[in-house]
Amino acid sequence: MPAMWYAHLKFSHWLPTAVIALLPGLMAEGAQAQTATVTIRAESATGPVAGVRILASDVIGLTNADGVALLTLGLGQHVIEADRIGFSPSRVELFLAEARDTTVTVLLEVVAIETDGIVVTSGRTERRIEDEPLRIEAVSREEVEEKLLMTPGDIAMLLNETAGLRVQPTAPSLGGASVRIQGLRGRYTQILTDGMPLYGGQAGALGPLQVPPMDLARVEVIKGAASALYGPTALGGVVNLISRRPDPAREFILNHSSLDGTDAVGWLADELNDRWGYTLLAGAHRQDHADVNSDGWADVPTFRRISVRPRLFWDDGRGGAAILTVGGMLEDRSGGTLPGSLTPAGTVHVESLDTRRVDAGFSGRKVFSGLRIMSARASGSLQRHDHFFGDARENDEHRTGFAEVALSGQDGRHLWVVGLAFQADVYEHTDLPTFSFDYIVPAVFAQDELEVADWMTLAASLRYDRHSEFGGYLSPRISILARASEWVARISAGTGFFAPTPFTEEVEAVGLRRLTEPQGWLEERARSAMIDIGRSFGPVELNVSAFASTIDDPLQTVRNGDGTLTIRNASEGSVDTWGTEIFAALRQGPWRLIGSHAFLRSTEPDPQAEGRREVPLTPRHSAGVVGAYEVEGRGRIGVEAYYMGKQELDDDPYRSRSQQHFILGLLIDWRFGPVRVFLNAENILDTRQTRYDPLLRPNRTPDGRWITDVWAPLEGRAFNGGIWISF
């Protein structure tokens, strides 16, 4: 290096250091004369309040476990604003005439949290949904209740009728399905409960059908690559099921359907004292075979299921809280040919699946001084399956473990989180050990949200996962929230990866015995971006989104001529998805009208031929309209209509593209004292796939399938009704 440049660099390095060293001494006297330390005490009727956001003349603070925040303010007039979810905002005026320490007490009044002020936690920071830079959509308790009255035993309908989500049948003989987010296959969707993967890294084909919605306060949805937040199992997005808190209640639902299904669900919640509370969910569900089109094949499989989930809650009243939960589920399910019926080949083909699952989870946090919050979460699950595909039997055991610890804090306009995470995913197949796997994934992550200005917030997330089989992967994500007058815009982009497993949608339908031995699998890598613009016009809410994603090295299932299946990464090309979503809502007095439309294009390399194809079972257009009239405290009447556009089909002997179709429903729910009586009419137009084509194939495919893919309802028109008792 030339001497001149070396001298210049030495001088450039020394000068800022000298200035920084001298500045405190030069400015100390002036600073002391112009500022004062103000101690803010946030209190309510029950004592100090932690986690209160304090804003005074662009200086931001957060109260600690003792309800105290320290601010350094200049002399003169100040307006101190205190804000925390669950309390009404408070304002105090303060005039500092001299540089003398001052204490100000701010009194907060507890209020009920309205739906419009809902707090979401899936973005790792507790923010009002309108203040979250990352687009998080919330299905409110009111909407959960509506779907609960339609299907008390599962959340499939709740998710299927949420814009941008689709519950796609993947094991139709047994009624199994997966949750697709913006067209991406269900294996990329992570289903959480209170931020914990209680149902495992992949919920499987029957996961959404085995979660009763009775104990849900809301559902939070993140669309697009979320690996920066939740690791490799969230490449396509996250569905986070948020549980109800222990507000004193005793509830019981008894429901029966015209398809000969019955649900009995009980809910018990209470506060043990001012810090402890509990909830208990218990359910029993049964469904008999239904052969709607009289072809000898069960359009609706039979099952018997019982489930139980107690939760214990702790809250110290100063920001510290904890949840401990355990759960258990037993289910026996069967489908295929009915007793006395045969396939077109004159044979009997019965499929069955017996499931036993237990899980446990813990989530807690503690508020410390200095605006710091320590949080921890851990969960584990064990599932055992006994599966028959005709005469072929497959037994397996799936164990998952999860742990996470994080430290968060607020410094000025920065709200940050750093943490460590650990995931374990162990699958053991009793009969086919070739497909067993044992994945261990430790990770480190960080997130920072910067309030750049009153109208803009920037959030950046970064996570590094070290997969025991596929190595390390860095997942960044950035989000921007901007406000202009009544408009709100969000822009988000991120990357993610997915560790391959043998559980593709094609394999779920026929079992692992048809699969060739895995060789040379690579992780799937994704990039996604989304822009979202919304505004409220009085009682009208409007939101428009555009999104795009690309998955490189996608896993594909190839059907071989000898009846076997091979899973391999696409040799060239990617899965490309893009589209738009439009959401509009009108809420005026007792009336509510909600409309949505989704446009979706998704293409991929054709696994059976050269070139590309539309991803099967992906409608280009879908839309829904829901209207309701509700009398507060008495009941509601609701009407809903849904449109599903044409879908490309794979290996269907009757057609290459599905028919477009409409579904119409009606719900009446009315209260008589402590008893609510409800009646639901589903699919009034009796739309059925078997009205267009047979479900049964004329011949069994080489890989063992007797029925086609499902692209429209099979059960047709159905009614259900019952009572909901609160006591």
C-alpha positions in Angstrom: 0.0 0.0 0.0 1.4 3.5 -0.9 2.6 5.5 2.1 0.3 8.4 1.3 -2.8 6.1 1.4 -1.5 4.4 4.6 -1.1 7.8 6.3 -4.6 8.8 5.1 -6.2 5.7 6.5 -4.4 6.1 9.9 -5.6 9.7 10.1 -9.1 8.7 9.1 -9.2 6.1 11.8 -7.8 8.3 14.5 -9.9 11.5 13.9 -13.4 10.0 14.6 -12.0 8.2 17.6 -10.6 11.4 19.0 -13.8 13.4 18.3 -16.0 10.7 20.0 -13.7 10.7 23.0 -13.8 14.4 23.4 -17.5 15.0 22.7 -18.9 13.7 26.1 -16.6 16.0 28.0 -17.4 19.0 25.8 -21.1 18.4 25.9 -21.7 17.1 29.4 -22.3 20.5 31.0 -24.7 21.7 28.3 -26.6 18.4 28.3 -27.0 18.4 32.0 -28.4 21.9 31.8 -30.9 21.0 29.1 -32.4 17.6 30.1 -34.0 15.9 33.1 -34.7 12.2 33.9 -38.4 11.5 34.2 -39.6 8.3 36.0 -42.8 7.1 34.5 -44.9 4.8 36.8 -47.7 2.9 35.0 -50.4 1.6 37.4 -53.8 0.2 37.3 -56.4 -0.8 39.9 -54.5 -4.1 40.5 -51.0 -2.6 40.7 -48.0 -1.8 38.5 -48.4 -2.6 34.7 -45.4 -4.0 32.8 -45.0 -3.7 29.0 -46.6 -0.3 28.7 -45.3 1.7 25.7 -44.4 5.2 26.7 -44.1 7.9 24.1 -43.0 11.5 25.0 -41.7 13.9 22.3 -40.3 11.1 20.0 -38.7 9.4 23.0 -40.0 5.8 23.4 -39.8 3.6 26.5 -41.3 0.4 27.8 -42.2 -0.2 31.5 -40.3 -3.0 33.3 -41.6 -5.6 35.6 -42.2 -2.9 38.3 -44.2 -0.8 35.9 -41.4 1.8 35.6 -39.8 3.4 32.6 -37.0 6.1 32.7 -37.0 8.8 30.0 -34.5 11.5 29.4 -36.4 14.6 28.2 -35.5 18.1 27.3 -36.9 21.1 29.1 -40.2 22.5 28.1 -43.7 21.1 27.4 -44.3 17.4 26.9 -47.3 15.1 26.3 -46.7 11.6 27.7 -48.7 8.9 26.1 -49.1 5.4 27.6 -50.5 2.5 25.6 -50.8 -1.2 26.3 -53.2 -3.9 24.9 -56.0 -4.5 27.4 -55.9 -1.0 28.8 -57.4 2.3 27.5 -54.7 4.7 26.3 -53.7 7.5 28.7 -52.2 10.9 28.2 -50.5 13.2 30.7 -49.1 16.7 30.1 -45.8 17.6 31.8 -43.9 20.9 31.8 -40.2 20.7 32.7 -39.0 24.1 33.9 -35.6 23.0 35.2 -33.2 20.1 35.0 -34.5 18.2 38.0 -35.5 14.6 38.1 -39.3 14.1 38.1 -41.7 11.2 38.7 -45.0 10.9 36.9 -47.7 8.3 37.6 -49.9 7.3 34.7 -53.2 5.5 35.6 -54.5 2.9 33.2 -58.0 1.5 33.0 -58.6 -2.1 32.1 -60.8 -2.5 29.0 -62.0 -5.4 26.9 -60.0 -6.0 23.8 -62.2 -5.5 20.7 -61.7 -7.6 17.6 -60.4 -4.6 15.6 -57.7 -4.1 18.2 -56.6 -7.7 18.2 -53.0 -8.5 19.1 -51.1 -11.0 17.0 -48.1 -13.0 18.2 -47.0 -15.0 15.1 -44.6 -12.3 14.1 -42.6 -12.8 17.4 -43.5 -9.4 18.8 -46.9 -8.7 20.4 -48.4 -5.9 18.3 -51.8 -4.8 17.3 -52.5 -6.4 13.9 -52.6 -3.0 12.2 -49.1 -2.1 13.6 -47.4 -5.4 12.5 -45.0 -4.8 9.5 -45.4 -8.4 8.5 -48.8 -9.2 6.9 -50.6 -11.4 9.4 -54.2 -12.3 8.8 -56.4 -13.1 11.8 -59.6 -15.2 11.8 -61.5 -13.7 14.8 -63.4 -15.6 17.5 -66.7 -14.6 15.9 -65.7 -16.3 12.6 -64.3 -19.3 14.5 -67.7 -19.7 16.2 -69.6 -19.7 12.9 -67.5 -22.5 11.5 -67.7 -24.3 14.9 -71.4 -24.6 14.4 -70.9 -26.1 11.0 -68.2 -28.6 11.8 -67.6 -28.9 15.6 -65.1 -31.7 15.2 -62.4 -30.1 13.0 -61.0 -26.9 11.5 -61.0 -28.0 7.8 -64.0 -25.8 6.9 -62.6 -22.9 8.9 -59.4 -22.9 7.0 -60.9 -23.8 3.6 -63.1 -20.7 3.7 -60.2 -18.4 4.6 -59.0 -16.3 1.7 -55.7 -17.6 0.2 -56.0 -21.0 2.0 -57.4 -24.2 0.6 -57.9 -27.6 2.3 -57.1 -30.0 -0.5 -58.1 -33.7 -0.2 -54.9 -35.8 -0.5 -56.0 -39.2 0.9 -59.7 -39.1 -0.2 -60.5 -42.7 0.7 -60.0 -41.8 4.3 -61.1 -38.1 4.1 -57.5 -36.9 4.6 -56.5 -33.4 3.4 -53.7 -30.9 3.6 -53.7 -27.1 3.9 -52.4 -25.2 0.9 -51.4 -21.5 1.2 -51.5 -19.5 -2.0 -51.3 -22.6 -4.1 -48.2 -24.2 -2.5 -48.6 -27.8 -1.6 -49.6 -28.7 1.9 -46.3 -30.1 3.0 -44.9 -26.6 3.1 -47.5 -25.4 5.6 -46.6 -25.3 9.3 -49.5 -25.7 11.7 -48.8 -24.4 15.2 -50.7 -24.1 18.5 -49.8 -21.0 20.5 -46.5 -20.9 18.5 -45.7 -24.6 19.2 -45.7 -27.5 16.7 -47.9 -29.8 18.8 -49.0 -31.7 15.7 -45.4 -32.2 14.5 -43.3 -30.7 11.8 -45.8 -31.8 9.2 -49.4 -32.2 10.3 -49.9 -35.0 7.7 -53.0 -35.7 5.6 -55.3 -35.9 8.6 -53.9 -33.2 10.8 -56.4 -30.4 10.1 -59.3 -32.9 10.4 -58.4 -33.8 14.0 -58.2 -30.4 15.6 -61.6 -29.3 17.3 -62.1 -25.5 17.1 -64.0 -25.2 20.4 -60.9 -23.9 22.3 -59.7 -21.5 19.6 -59.7 -17.7 20.3 -58.5 -17.0 16.8 -56.3 -18.2 14.0 -53.3 -16.3 12.7 -52.0 -16.9 9.1 -48.7 -15.9 7.6 -48.6 -16.4 3.8 -45.3 -16.9 2.0 -41.9 -18.2 3.1 -41.7 -17.9 6.9 -38.5 -19.9 7.5 -36.9 -16.8 8.9 -39.4 -17.0 11.8 -40.1 -20.7 12.2 -37.5 -22.7 10.4 -37.5 -25.3 7.5 -41.1 -26.5 8.1 -42.6 -23.1 7.3 -41.5 -22.7 3.7 -45.0 -22.0 2.4 -46.4 -20.2 5.4 -47.8 -20.7 8.9 -51.2 -21.3 10.5 -51.0 -20.5 14.2 -54.0 -21.7 16.3 -54.3 -19.4 19.3 -56.1 -20.9 22.3 -58.8 -19.3 24.5 -57.8 -18.0 27.9 -59.4 -19.1 31.2 -62.3 -16.7 31.3 -64.9 -18.4 33.5 -67.2 -20.5 31.3 -68.8 -23.9 31.0 -70.1 -24.9 27.6 -71.3 -28.0 25.8 -72.2 -28.6 22.2 -74.2 -31.5 20.8 -74.4 -31.7 17.0 -75.8 -34.2 14.6 -75.7 -34.3 10.7 -77.9 -35.8 8.0 -74.8 -37.8 7.0 -75.1 -39.7 10.3 -72.3 -37.9 12.1 -72.4 -36.8 15.8 -70.2 -34.5 17.8 -70.2 -33.9 21.6 -67.8 -31.3 22.8 -67.3 -29.8 26.2 -65.4 -26.8 27.4 -64.6 -25.8 30.9 -62.6 -22.7 32.0 -62.1 -20.9 35.3 -59.7 -18.8 37.3 -58.3 -20.5 40.4 -57.1 -17.2 41.9 -55.8 -13.9 40.6 -52.8 -15.6 39.0 -53.8 -19.1 38.0 -56.4 -20.4 35.7 -57.3 -23.5 33.6 -59.2 -24.7 30.6 -60.3 -28.2 29.6 -61.5 -29.3 26.2 -63.0 -32.8 25.7 -64.7 -34.2 22.6 -66.2 -37.4 21.2 -66.9 -37.6 17.5 -68.4 -40.4 15.3 -69.2 -40.6 11.6 -70.7 -43.5 9.7 -70.1 -44.4 6.1 -72.1 -42.4 3.5 -72.4 -43.6 -0.1 -74.1 -40.6 -1.6 -74.0 -41.8 -5.3 -74.7 -45.5 -4.5 -71.6 -46.9 -6.2 -70.6 -49.1 -3.3 -67.6 -46.8 -2.3 -67.7 -44.6 0.8 -67.9 -41.0 -0.2 -67.7 -40.2 3.5 -65.4 -42.5 5.5 -66.4 -43.8 8.9 -64.5 -42.8 12.1 -64.6 -42.8 15.9 -62.5 -40.2 17.7 -62.1 -39.0 21.3 -59.8 -36.1 22.3 -58.9 -34.2 25.4 -56.8 -31.1 26.1 -56.3 -29.5 29.5 -54.3 -26.2 29.8 -52.9 -24.5 32.9 -52.4 -20.7 32.8 -50.3 -18.4 35.0 -50.1 -14.6 34.9 -48.3 -12.5 37.4 -50.2 -9.3 36.4 -46.9 -7.6 35.5 -46.2 -9.0 32.1 -45.1 -12.5 33.1 -47.2 -15.4 31.9 -47.0 -19.1 31.2 -49.1 -21.9 29.6 -48.8 -25.6 30.2 -50.8 -28.0 28.0 -51.1 -31.7 27.4 -53.3 -33.4 24.8 -54.4 -36.9 23.7 -56.3 -38.2 20.7 -57.5 -41.7 19.7 -59.1 -42.3 16.3 -60.1 -45.3 14.2 -61.0 -44.5 10.6 -61.9 -46.6 7.6 -63.1 -46.1 4.0 -63.1 -47.8 0.6 -65.7 -50.4 -0.5 -68.7 -50.8 1.7 -69.7 -54.2 3.2 -71.3 -56.3 0.4 -69.8 -54.1 -2.4 -67.0 -54.7 -4.8 -64.7 -52.7 -7.0 -65.1 -52.9 -10.9 -62.6 -55.7 -10.8 -64.9 -57.7 -8.5 -62.6 -57.3 -5.4 -62.9 -55.8 -1.9 -60.7 -52.8 -1.2 -60.9 -51.4 2.3 -58.5 -48.7 3.7 -58.2 -48.0 7.4 -56.1 -45.8 9.7 -55.8 -46.1 13.5 -54.1 -43.1 15.1 -52.9 -42.6 18.7 -51.4 -39.2 19.6 -50.1 -37.6 22.8 -48.4 -34.2 23.1 -47.3 -31.7 25.6 -46.2 -28.1 25.4 -45.0 -25.2 27.5 -44.8 -21.5 26.7 -43.8 -18.7 29.2 -42.2 -15.3 29.5 -40.7 -13.1 32.2 -40.3 -9.4 32.2 -37.1 -8.0 33.6 -35.8 -4.5 34.3 -34.2 -2.6 31.5 -37.1 -3.3 29.1 -36.1 -6.9 28.6 -38.4 -9.9 28.2 -37.2 -13.5 28.4 -39.4 -16.1 26.7 -39.3 -19.9 26.3 -41.3 -22.5 24.5 -41.0 -26.3 24.3 -43.2 -29.1 23.0 -43.1 -32.7 22.1 -45.5 -35.1 20.3 -45.8 -38.8 19.7 -48.0 -40.3 17.0 -48.5 -44.0 16.2 -50.3 -45.2 13.0 -51.7 -48.5 12.0 -52.5 -48.1 8.3 -54.1 -50.6 5.8 -54.1 -50.0 2.0 -56.3 -52.9 1.1 -54.2 -56.0 2.2 -51.0 -54.0 2.6 -50.3 -52.9 6.2 -48.0 -50.1 7.3 -47.1 -49.3 10.9 -45.1 -46.2 11.9 -44.2 -44.0 14.8 -43.5 -40.2 14.5 -41.9 -38.3 17.3 -41.1 -34.5 17.2 -39.4 -32.2 19.7 -39.1 -28.5 19.8 -37.5 -25.9 22.1 -36.8 -22.2 21.9 -35.5 -19.5 24.1 -35.6 -15.8 23.2 -34.7 -12.4 24.6 -36.5 -9.3 23.4 -36.3 -5.7 24.3 -36.9 -2.1 23.2 -34.2 0.5 22.8 -35.5 3.8 21.5 -37.3 3.0 18.3 -35.9 -0.5 18.0 -37.9 -3.5 19.1 -35.6 -6.5 18.8 -35.6 -10.3 19.4 -32.7 -12.8 19.5 -32.9 -16.4 20.3 -32.0 -20.1 20.0 -34.2 -22.9 18.7 -34.0 -26.6 18.4 -36.2 -29.0 16.4 -36.1 -32.8 16.2 -38.1 -34.9 13.8 -37.9 -38.7 14.1 -39.9 -41.1 11.9 -39.7 -44.9 12.3 -41.5 -47.2 9.9 -41.8 -50.7 11.4 -42.2 -52.5 8.1 -40.1 -50.3 5.8 -37.1 -49.0 7.7 -35.6 -47.6 4.5 -37.9 -44.6 4.8 -37.2 -43.9 8.5 -35.3 -40.7 9.2 -33.9 -38.7 12.2 -33.5 -35.0 11.7 -32.0 -32.7 14.2 -32.0 -28.9 13.5 -30.5 -26.4 15.9 -30.9 -22.7 14.9 -30.2 -19.1 15.9 -32.4 -16.2 14.9 -32.6 -12.4 15.3 -35.2 -9.9 14.4 -35.3 -6.1 14.6 -38.3 -3.8 14.1 -37.4 -0.1 13.6 -39.9 2.6 13.8 -38.3 4.8 11.2 -41.0 7.4 11.5 -44.6 7.7 12.7 -45.7 6.5 9.3 -43.1 3.8 8.6 -41.9 0.7 10.4 -39.1 -1.6 9.0 -38.7 -5.2 10.2 -35.8 -7.5 9.3 -35.5 -11.2 10.4 -32.6 -13.6 10.0 -32.4 -17.2 10.9 -29.6 -19.8 10.5 -30.6 -23.5 10.7 -28.1 -26.3 10.8 -29.8 -29.4 9.5 -28.3 -32.7 10.5 -28.8 -34.2 7.0 -28.9 -31.2 4.6 -26.4 -28.8 6.1 -26.8 -25.1 7.0 -29.2 -22.6 5.5 -29.6 -18.9 6.1 -33.2 -17.5 5.8 -33.6 -13.7 5.7 -36.9 -11.8 5.6 -37.7 -8.1 5.4 -41.0 -6.3 5.8 -42.0 -2.7 5.5 -45.2 -1.0 6.9 -46.1 2.4 5.5 -49.1 4.6 6.2 -50.3 7.6 4.2 -53.5 9.2 5.4 -56.1 6.4 5.5 -54.0 4.0 3.4 -51.8 1.2 4.8 -49.2 -0.6 2.7 -47.0 -3.6 3.5 -44.2 -5.1 1.4 -42.5 -8.3 2.5 -39.9 -10.6 0.9 -38.1 -13.7 2.3 -36.5 -17.0 1.6 -36.8 -20.4 3.0 -35.9 -24.1 2.7 -37.6 -27.4 3.2 -35.9 -30.7 4.2 -37.3 -33.5 2.0 -39.4 -36.4 3.5 -41.2 -39.2 1.7 -44.6 -37.7 2.6 -45.8 -36.2 -0.7 -49.5 -35.9 -1.6 -49.2 -38.8 -4.0 -47.5 -41.1 -1.5 -50.1 -40.2 1.2 -52.8 -41.7 -1.1 -51.1 -45.1 -1.7 -48.6 -45.6 1.1 -44.8 -46.0 1.2 -44.7 -49.6 -0.1 -45.0 -48.2 -3.6 -42.1 -45.9 -3.2 -38.6 -46.7 -4.4 -35.6 -46.1 -2.1 -34.7 -42.4 -1.7 -31.5 -41.4 -3.5 -29.7 -38.0 -3.6 -32.5 -35.8 -2.4 -31.7 -32.1 -2.1 -33.4 -29.5 0.1 -36.1 -27.4 -1.6 -35.4 -23.7 -1.6 -37.9 -20.9 -2.0 -38.1 -17.2 -2.5 -41.4 -15.2 -2.0 -42.6 -11.6 -2.0 -45.8 -9.9 -1.3 -47.3 -6.4 -1.5 -50.4 -5.5 0.4 -52.5 -2.3 0.2 -55.5 -1.6 2.3 -57.8 1.2 3.4 -61.0 1.7 5.4 -63.8 3.9 4.1 -66.1 4.3 7.1 -67.7 0.9 7.6 -66.0 -0.5 4.5 -62.6 -2.3 4.6 -60.7 -3.0 1.4 -57.5 -4.9 1.0 -55.6 -5.9 -2.2 -52.6 -8.1 -2.3 -50.2 -9.4 -5.0 -47.8 -12.2 -4.4 -45.2 -14.4 -6.1 -43.0 -17.3 -5.1 -40.4 -19.6 -6.6 -39.3 -23.0 -5.3 -36.0 -24.3 -6.7 -35.1 -28.0 -6.8 -38.7 -29.0 -6.1 -39.4 -32.6 -5.1 -41.7 -34.4 -7.5 -43.3 -37.8 -7.5 -42.8 -39.8 -10.7 -45.1 -42.7 -11.5 -43.2 -45.6 -13.0 -44.5 -48.1 -15.4 -44.1 -51.0 -13.0 -46.5 -49.4 -10.4 -43.8 -47.9 -8.2 -43.3 -44.2 -7.3 -40.0 -42.3 -7.3 -39.5 -39.1 -5.5 -36.8 -36.9 -7.0 -35.8 -33.3 -7.4 -36.8 -31.8 -10.7 -33.8 -31.9 -13.0 -34.5 -28.4 -14.3 -37.0 -25.7 -13.7 -38.8 -24.5 -10.6 -42.4 -24.2 -9.2 -43.5 -20.7 -10.0 -46.6 -19.2 -8.3 -48.1 -15.8 -8.6 -51.5 -14.2 -8.1 -53.6 -11.6 -6.4 -56.1 -11.5 -3.5 -58.9 -9.0 -3.0 -60.8 -8.7 0.3 -63.7 -6.4 1.1 -65.8 -6.1 4.2 -68.8 -4.0 5.2 -69.9 -3.9 8.8 -72.8 -1.7 9.5 -74.9 -2.1 12.7 -76.2 -5.7 12.8 -75.2 -6.3 9.1 -72.0 -7.9 7.9 -71.0 -8.5 4.3 -67.6 -10.0 3.3 -66.3 -10.7 -0.2 -63.1 -12.2 -1.4 -61.5 -13.2 -4.7 -58.2 -15.0 -5.5 -56.4 -15.3 -8.8 -53.7 -17.9 -8.8 -51.3 -19.2 -11.4 -48.9 -22.0 -10.5 -46.7 -24.0 -12.9 -44.1 -26.7 -12.5 -41.9 -29.0 -14.5 -44.0 -31.9 -15.7 -42.7 -35.0 -13.8 -44.0 -37.4 -16.5 -43.0 -35.6 -19.7 -40.9 -32.8 -21.1 -41.9 -29.2 -20.5 -44.0 -27.5 -17.9 -47.6 -27.9 -16.7 -50.2 -26.2 -14.5 -49.9 -27.5 -10.9 -52.9 -29.9 -10.6 -55.8 -29.1 -8.4 -55.0 -25.4 -8.4 -58.0 -23.2 -9.4 -57.1 -20.1 -11.3 -60.1 -18.2 -9.9 -61.9 -18.6 -6.6 -64.3 -16.3 -4.8 -66.6 -16.1 -1.8 -69.3 -13.9 -0.4 -70.6 -14.1 3.2 -73.5 -12.1 4.5 -74.8 -12.1 8.1 -77.4 -10.4 10.2 -76.7 -10.5 13.9 -78.7 -9.3 16.9 -76.3 -8.8 19.8 -76.9 -11.3 22.5 -79.7 -13.1 20.6 -78.4 -14.8 17.5 -77.5 -14.6 13.8 -78.5 -15.6 10.4 -75.8 -16.1 7.8 -75.6 -16.9 4.1 -72.4 -17.9 2.2 -71.7 -18.6 -1.4 -68.4 -19.8 -2.9 -67.2 -20.2 -6.4 -64.4 -22.6 -7.5 -62.9 -22.2 -11.0 -61.6 -24.9 -13.2 -58.6 -27.0 -12.2 -56.0 -29.0 -14.1 -56.2 -32.7 -13.2 -53.5 -35.4 -13.1 -54.1 -38.9 -14.4 -57.9 -38.6 -14.5 -59.5 -41.1 -16.9 -62.6 -39.0 -17.4 -61.3 -35.4 -18.0 -58.2 -33.3 -18.0 -59.8 -30.2 -16.4 -62.4 -30.0 -13.7 -65.8 -28.3 -13.9 -66.3 -24.9 -12.2 -68.8 -25.1 -9.4 -70.7 -23.1 -6.8 -71.5 -23.9 -3.2 -74.3 -22.2 -1.2 -74.8 -22.5 2.6 -77.2 -21.1 5.3 -76.7 -20.9 9.0 -79.3 -20.0 11.7 -78.1 -19.6 15.3 -80.5 -18.3 18.0 -80.2 -18.0 21.7 -82.9 -18.9 24.3 -81.4 -17.9 27.6 -78.4 -20.1 28.2 -79.1 -22.3 25.2 -78.2 -21.6 21.6 -80.0 -23.6 18.9 -78.4 -23.8 15.5 -79.2 -25.3 12.1 -76.8 -25.3 9.2 -77.5 -26.2 5.6 -74.4 -27.0 3.7 -74.1 -27.2 -0.1 -77.7 -26.4 -0.7 -77.3 -26.7 -4.5 -76.1 -30.3 -4.0 -72.9 -29.8 -5.9 -71.0 -33.1 -6.2 -68.1 -34.3 -8.2 -70.0 -37.5 -8.9 -72.7 -35.5 -10.7 -70.2 -35.0 -13.5 -68.1 -38.2 -13.4 -67.7 -41.4 -11.4 -65.4 -41.4 -8.5 -64.3 -45.0 -9.1 -61.9 -45.7 -11.9 -62.8 -48.4 -14.4 -59.5 -50.1 -13.6 -57.0 -49.9 -10.7 -53.9 -47.8 -11.5 -50.5 -49.6 -11.4 -49.7 -47.7 -8.2 -52.8 -49.0 -6.5 -55.4 -46.2 -6.7 -59.1 -47.1 -7.2 -60.5 -43.5 -7.2 -59.7 -40.2 -9.0 -58.4 -37.1 -7.3 -61.1 -35.0 -5.6 -61.8 -31.6 -7.1 -65.4 -30.9 -5.8 -67.4 -32.0 -2.8 -68.3 -35.7 -2.6 -70.9 -35.6 0.2 -73.4 -33.3 -1.6 -76.2 -31.5 0.2 -76.0 -31.9 4.0 -77.7 -30.5 7.1 -76.5 -30.4 10.7 -78.0 -28.9 13.8 -77.8 -29.0 17.6 -77.6 -27.1 20.8 -74.8 -25.0 22.5 -75.4 -24.8 26.2 -73.6 -22.3 28.5 -74.0 -22.8 32.2 
